[in-house]
Amino acid sequence: MVAFAGVLHERDDVRADYFPVNTIREDFPILRQTVHGKPLVYLDNAATTQKPQAVIDTITQAYTHYYANIHRGVHWLSQQSTDAYENARTTVQRFIHAGDSREIIFVRGATEGINLIAHGFGKKFINEGDEIIISAMEHHSNIVPWQMVCEETGAKLRVVPINDEGEFLFDEYEKLIGSRTKLVAVVQLSNALGTVNPIKKIIEAAHSRDIPVLVDGAQAVPHMPVDVRELDCDFYVFSGHKLYGPSGIGILYGKSKWLESLPPYQGGGDMILSVSFEKTLYNTLPYKFEAGTPNIVGAIGLGAAIDYVSAIGMEEIAYYERELLEYATARALEIPQLRIIGTAKEKSGVLSFILEDIHPHDIGTILDQEGIAIRTGHHCAQPVMDRFDIPATARASFAFYNTHDEIDVLMDGIRKVIDLFK
């Protein structure tokens, strides 16, 4: 059985032992190098993922063969770039199963996607005394924009608590939903804890009261299949750089009924139908939200990244990474001085931990000397750290190019850290 997104799926035809990880690793040139004389063990995938050669080649080809500005040019290069850019939009649509490519907005990343909705939705639909619900495990990018909306409108931010395992407390969530609730914004997979939230159930509870839901899918999209129509979310955001694509590109999905009702986020070229000094008429979806020259090659590179992971299979990736996490968790529990932060029943991709009397930054620094790249700090989730009464964690985060051997190297490195501080 494979568990992801809170659903169990029969996968008798897939076994982690058969996953072609060694072949896949050959597609990632950066993984072949050494760091401080040691083979690189890259376990910082929740921060950003490495790029396969197919994405690198696509970006190079775009810049060397058909790069030009899009939509407004009649010459051949512009038409080629426009076609590649719009084909990438269609690729994203298919990948997350959106109903219409007009519902796919290219943005700089998940952060900009959330800010876009906070700006437009807040301006049009949120008033003094209204409420916005988020959870206690949110990334700062799904906290601060809503705080800004509350400051501007006089609305209130309501926070769903989490338990000691790092799980979303659904009963408390239902108690928070009220007549003044105007929006729910919640993460699907926590970057700090690895918790996979019961997102469909969360959405159903909100929709039963006609409340729209925004889902932060930045961590979820690289690790599991996502179907926005099956989830029935109103908005969904994710970043390209966490999905093996370029940085500076991301996706906002929104149901067309909502996107059509929201004002533009920015003004400029390409988001207009006509401009005079008396009045401007805005463009149709999706261009109403894509002012100025976009990250053309970033979008094309993201399309290539989606093609790459789709060829492997997102269910296969989810199964293999879940098995990696289970192995890493079992190995971590063999170390008495190690405490795992985030032990939800439904997890994916993230092992956050602390060591007795050793600061996480020291852990990361020493592991780096062993060629091991992890993340240390609050992971842009300071309220999570406050919830567990700790300043920071060390975080190993996994991708489908990681191996069991690399987890063994990590555990050996952690033991070296402990020995150094004895």
MOSULTA-V182224 format. One record per backbone hydrogen bond with DSSP energy under -0.5 kcal/mol. CO is the residue of the C=O (numbers start at 1). NH is the residue of the N-H. E is the energy in kcal/mol with one decimal. If there is no record, write none. Layout:
((CO	NH	E) (CO	NH	E))
This chain:
((2	4	-0.5) (2	9	-2.3) (4	7	-2.3) (7	4	-2.0) (9	2	-2.5) (11	14	-1.5) (15	18	-1.7) (16	19	-1.4) (19	21	-2.4) (20	24	-2.4) (21	25	-2.5) (22	26	-0.9) (23	26	-0.6) (24	27	-2.0) (25	28	-1.6) (27	29	-0.7) (27	53	-2.9) (28	31	-1.5) (29	32	-1.6) (30	33	-1.1) (33	40	-2.3) (35	38	-1.8) (38	35	-3.5) (40	42	-0.6) (41	43	-0.8) (41	373	-2.9) (43	397	-2.3) (44	47	-0.9) (44	48	-1.7) (52	55	-0.9) (52	56	-1.9) (53	57	-3.1) (54	58	-1.7) (55	59	-2.4) (56	60	-2.3) (57	61	-2.8) (58	62	-2.2) (59	63	-2.0) (60	64	-2.0) (61	65	-2.0) (61	66	-0.6) (62	66	-1.1) (62	67	-0.7) (70	72	-1.7) (75	79	-2.1) (76	80	-2.5) (77	81	-2.6) (78	82	-2.7) (79	83	-2.4) (80	84	-2.2) (81	85	-2.6) (82	86	-2.7) (83	87	-2.3) (84	88	-1.7) (85	89	-1.4) (86	90	-1.9) (87	91	-2.2) (88	92	-2.2) (89	93	-2.4) (90	94	-2.3) (91	95	-2.1) (92	96	-2.2) (93	97	-0.7) (93	98	-2.1) (96	228	-2.7) (100	103	-1.8) (101	104	-1.7) (103	105	-0.6) (103	254	-1.6) (105	252	-2.5) (107	250	-2.7) (109	113	-2.1) (110	114	-2.4) (111	115	-2.4) (112	116	-2.6) (113	117	-1.8) (114	118	-2.8) (115	119	-2.5) (116	120	-2.4) (117	121	-2.9) (117	122	-0.7) (118	122	-1.3) (119	123	-1.8) (120	124	-1.8) (121	125	-3.1) (121	126	-0.7) (122	126	-1.0) (127	130	-2.1) (130	156	-2.8) (131	182	-3.0) (131	183	-0.9) (132	158	-3.1) (133	185	-2.9) (134	160	-2.6) (135	138	-1.2) (139	142	-2.5) (140	143	-1.8) (140	144	-2.6) (143	146	-0.5) (143	147	-2.0) (144	148	-2.4) (145	149	-1.8) (146	150	-2.4) (147	151	-2.4) (148	152	-2.1) (149	153	-2.2) (150	154	-2.5) (154	129	-1.9) (156	132	-2.5) (156	158	-0.6) (158	134	-2.5) (160	136	-2.3) (161	169	-1.9) (163	166	-1.7) (165	343	-1.4) (165	344	-0.6) (167	163	-1.8) (168	170	-1.2) (169	173	-1.9) (170	174	-2.3) (171	175	-1.4) (172	176	-1.4) (173	177	-1.4) (178	181	-1.3) (180	131	-2.9) (182	212	-0.6) (183	133	-2.5) (184	214	-3.1) (186	216	-2.1) (188	197	-2.4) (190	194	-1.7) (194	348	-1.6) (195	190	-2.5) (195	197	-0.7) (197	199	-2.4) (198	202	-2.2) (199	203	-2.4) (200	204	-2.6) (201	205	-2.1) (202	206	-1.7) (203	207	-3.1) (204	208	-1.8) (206	209	-1.7) (206	211	-2.1) (207	210	-2.0) (212	184	-1.9) (213	234	-1.6) (213	235	-1.9) (214	186	-2.4) (215	217	-0.9) (215	237	-2.1) (216	188	-2.4) (216	189	-0.6) (217	221	-2.4) (220	223	-1.8) (220	224	-1.3) (227	231	-2.5) (228	232	-1.8) (228	233	-1.0) (234	255	-2.3) (235	215	-2.2) (236	253	-3.5) (237	217	-2.5) (238	251	-3.0) (240	243	-1.5) (240	245	-2.3) (241	49	-2.1) (241	244	-0.6) (249	240	-3.0) (249	241	-0.5) (250	107	-2.3) (251	238	-1.9) (251	253	-0.5) (252	105	-2.7) (253	236	-2.4) (255	258	-1.2) (255	259	-2.3) (256	260	-2.7) (257	261	-0.6) (258	261	-0.6) (258	262	-1.0) (259	262	-0.6) (268	271	-0.6) (269	292	-3.0) (271	283	-2.3) (274	281	-2.5) (279	276	-1.5) (280	282	-0.5) (281	273	-3.7) (281	274	-1.3) (284	287	-0.6) (284	288	-1.3) (286	289	-1.7) (287	290	-1.8) (294	296	-1.9) (295	299	-2.3) (296	300	-2.0) (297	301	-2.8) (298	302	-2.3) (299	303	-2.2) (300	304	-1.8) (301	305	-2.1) (302	306	-2.4) (303	307	-2.2) (304	308	-2.0) (305	309	-2.4) (306	310	-2.4) (307	311	-1.7) (308	312	-1.2) (309	313	-2.6) (313	317	-2.3) (314	318	-2.5) (315	319	-2.3) (316	320	-2.4) (317	321	-2.7) (318	322	-1.9) (319	323	-2.1) (320	324	-2.2) (321	325	-2.4) (322	326	-2.4) (323	327	-2.2) (324	328	-2.8) (325	329	-2.8) (326	330	-2.2) (327	331	-2.4) (328	332	-2.5) (329	333	-2.1) (331	334	-1.1) (332	335	-2.0) (334	336	-0.7) (335	338	-1.7) (337	356	-1.6) (339	354	-2.0) (340	342	-0.7) (345	347	-0.7) (346	196	-2.8) (349	398	-2.6) (351	396	-2.5) (352	341	-2.5) (353	394	-3.0) (354	339	-2.5) (355	358	-1.8) (358	355	-0.7) (359	362	-0.9) (359	363	-1.8) (360	364	-2.7) (361	365	-2.1) (362	366	-2.3) (363	367	-2.5) (364	368	-1.9) (365	369	-1.1) (366	370	-0.6) (367	370	-1.2) (367	372	-2.3) (368	371	-2.0) (371	41	-3.0) (371	373	-0.6) (372	374	-0.7) (373	43	-2.4) (375	395	-3.4) (377	393	-2.2) (378	381	-1.4) (380	140	-2.7) (381	384	-1.1) (381	385	-1.4) (382	386	-2.4) (383	387	-2.0) (384	388	-1.5) (385	390	-2.3) (386	389	-1.0) (393	377	-1.8) (394	353	-2.9) (395	375	-2.3) (395	397	-0.5) (396	351	-2.9) (397	45	-1.2) (399	402	-1.9) (403	407	-1.5) (404	408	-2.1) (405	409	-2.1) (406	410	-2.3) (407	411	-2.5) (408	412	-2.4) (409	413	-2.3) (410	414	-2.4) (411	415	-1.9) (412	416	-1.7) (413	417	-2.0) (414	418	-2.2) (415	419	-2.3) (416	420	-2.4) (417	421	-1.3) (419	422	-1.0))
